[in-house]
């Protein structure tokens, strides 16, 4: 599917107010069951909600997985990020994300202050973020871009990968000047299908103080020489600086990886 088709599919899926309401509900609390999402559109009934969710999943705006007898639905922000990149350069998009995160941070602090004034305690829950994208290249090519330091700097926000990529080994992404941006330990690796590691955001003193979470890349071969890449960021504690700052970042990373692998183009200011 070319870029115009993908854009049209995303816009059509977003055009319905009911589907936007479902996405809004997942934005507030990701990882809801189908039953919980039925309450978002109580006048429509289960069949109509399932139909809306099917359209959203076909447009890759959500992903779903079975958990026992329950199906869990999660946001996939990658298509919306790709939509924004169609008309915004990468610098403008990153600036917009930074401003949105600042707004969310301020609003979150106000909400926390209100809860404290009301005697409520802050949630200790953690979050799981899932993002997926299809790349027009086979898994070997995508894996090469994922782990080759010379290539990672061209799409991973300028981050250069450092690791011998064995279980238990340190893994780190550093800037061209050597400053640490992300650090962790490899927990699983199966080239060219899977790379999992712990995750600590070391790009600032504030985020580096947060507890580590877990990051997993899964590459799935698809017909026609395509690869589906799914990133799952789990164990991300709510209310931390890391949680606030990574929100939306994974979708931008995957969109940048797709652009680099398919076209050789890099994000503004990289490579």
N, C-alpha and C positions, 0 to 999 in steps of 0.2 A: 504494500500500500504506500503510495507516494505522500509527500507532505500535505498536499492540498486535500487528499482524501482523509487523512488523519485529522486535519483541522476541521473539515466539514463534519466528520463523525463526532468530534468533541463538542462542537457548537450545537449540533442537533440534540445531543444528549443533555446539554445544559439548558436547552430552550424551555423545557417543561418546568413549571414552578414546583410541582410535586417532587421531581427528581432533585431539584436544587434544595428543597427542604430536607430530603434524605441526606444529601451531602453536608448540609449545615449541621444536622444532628450528629453525623460522624465527626465533623470538625470539632464539635464541643466534647464528644466522648467517642473516641475511635474504638473499633472492635466490638460492635454491638451485634446481638443476635437478630435474626430475621423477625422473631416475635417482638423484640423491643422496638424495631424500626416500624412495625405495623402501627404502633401508637403515635408515630409522627404524622401519619395520614389516616386517622381513625375513620373517616367517612368513606374511604375507598375500599376497604376490605383486603384480605390477605392476597387474593389473586392479583389485584391491581398493583399492590406493593411489590409482589414478586416480579411482575412484568416490568415495573420501573427499575428494579434492581438488576434484572437481566439486561436491560438497555445500558445501564451504567457499567455493568461488567463487560459487555461487548465493546464498549467504548474505552475500556480499561481505566475508568475513573474510580472503580472499586475492585477489590479482590475479595474472594471468599474462601473459607476453609472449614472443614468439618471438625468439630470438637465433641466427640461422642455422638449424640443424636442431634446436636444443635449445629447450625451453620452460622459462623461468625463472619461478619462483613467489615472490611477495613478500607479506608481511603487509599487511593493511589494518586498522589498529586502530580505525577510526571506529565500526563497529557495537558494539564492546565499550565504547567511550567513551559512546555513546548509551545503552547498557544501564545503565551506572553513573549517568548523568544522570537516568534515569527515577526513581531512588530517592534520589539525593543532590542537594543544592542545589549550585550552581556553586562556592561558597566551599569546601564540604567536599571536592568533587572536586579542586579545585586544591590544597588542602592535602594531600590524599592523594597526588597526583602528586608534590608537593614532597618528602614523606617517602619515597616510593618511590625518587625520584632520589637522595636523600641516602643511603639504604641501598645503592643500586647503586654510588654513588660510593665509599663506604667499602669495599664488597666488591671493587670494581675496584682500589682502592689496595692492598688486601691481596694480591690476585692479582698485581699488578705487582711488589710487594715480593718475593713468592715467586719469580716468574720471574727477577728480578734476582739473587736469592740462588742460583738454579740456573744462572746464567750465560746465560739466554735474553735475546734482544733484543726490544723492544716492536715490535708490528706498525705499519707505516706505511700500512696499507690504509685506504681511504676507504669510506664507506657510502653507500647510496642508500635513502632512505625514500620509500615511495609510500602515499598515502592517497586514498580516493575515496568520494564520497557522491552520492546522487541527491536533488535538491531539486525540490519541486513549484512550479516557476516557470520561465518561459522564459529563455533565455540573456541577453536584454537586461536583464531585471530583476535577475538574479544579477550581471551585470557592473556594473550601476549600484551595487549594494551593495558590490561589490569595490573600486571605485575612487573612490567619492564620500567625501570626508573626513568629512562630517557623519555618514555611515552607518558608516564603518569604526570609528569610536570606540565604536559601540554593540555591535559584535560581536567586533572584533579586539583583545581584552584592553585596550580603551580606547585603542588606538593610532590616531592620526590620520594619514592618508596625506598625504605631501607629495611631489609630482612633477608635471612637465608631461606625463609619460607619452609620451615620444618616445624612440626608440632612442638610447642614449648619455647620456640625462639621468639625473641623480641621482634616487634614490627612497629615501624614508625614512618610517618610522612613528615618531611622537613621542608622548609623553604629553601630557595636558592642560596640564602645566607647561612643555612644550617640550623635555623630556629625550629624547634619542635612544634608541630601543629596537631598531630594525632599520634598517640602512643598506645601500645597494648602488647598482647602476647598471642601468638598463633595457637588456636585451640583445635583446628581441623583443617586439613588441606587435601584436595583430591583433584589435581589438574586434569582436564580444564573444566571441571564441573563445580568445585566448591572451595571457598576460602572463608574461614571463620576465625574471628579474633576478638579479644576484649578491646574495649574502646574507652579511651580517656582523652577528652578534648584539652590539649595542652597549649592551645593558641592564646590563652590568657591565664593570669593567676587565678581569676575568679572561677573559670571552668575547670582548671586543673585540680582545684580543691574538691570537686564533686566525685562521688563514687563512680567506679567504672561500670560500663554497661557492656552489651555484647552486640557485635556486628557480623552479619553473615551475607556473603555473596553466593548466589546459586545461578549457574549457567545451564540452560536447558536447550538442547538442539531441537530445532523445529523443521518441518518440511520446507524445501526450497532454499536450503542453506542459511536459514535464519537462526538467531539465538535469542531466547527470552532470558533477560537478566532480572533477577529478583533480589532486592536488598531488604533484609529484616534487621531492624535496630531494636533490640529488646532490653528489658530491665532498665529503662531510662526513668530515673526517679522524677516524679512530678514536682514542679515548683523550683527546680534547680536552674542555674544559669545555663548549664549544658542543654537541658530540655528546651529552654526558650530559644536558644541560638541555633540548634540543629534543625528545628522545625522548618521544613521546606528546603533544607539544604541538600538532602539526599536526592530529591527529585531533580534539582539543578545539576547535581553530580552525574546522574544517569543520563540526563538530556545532553550534557556536555560530552560524556563518553560516546553516546550514539553519534553525535555530530562529528567527533574526531575520527571514529572508526569508519564511518560511511563516507566522509568527505575530506578528511585530513585537516579540516579547519580547527582552530583552537579558540578558546575563550579569549576575550579581549585582555591584553596585557600578559598573555602566556606564550611560552614557546618561542 
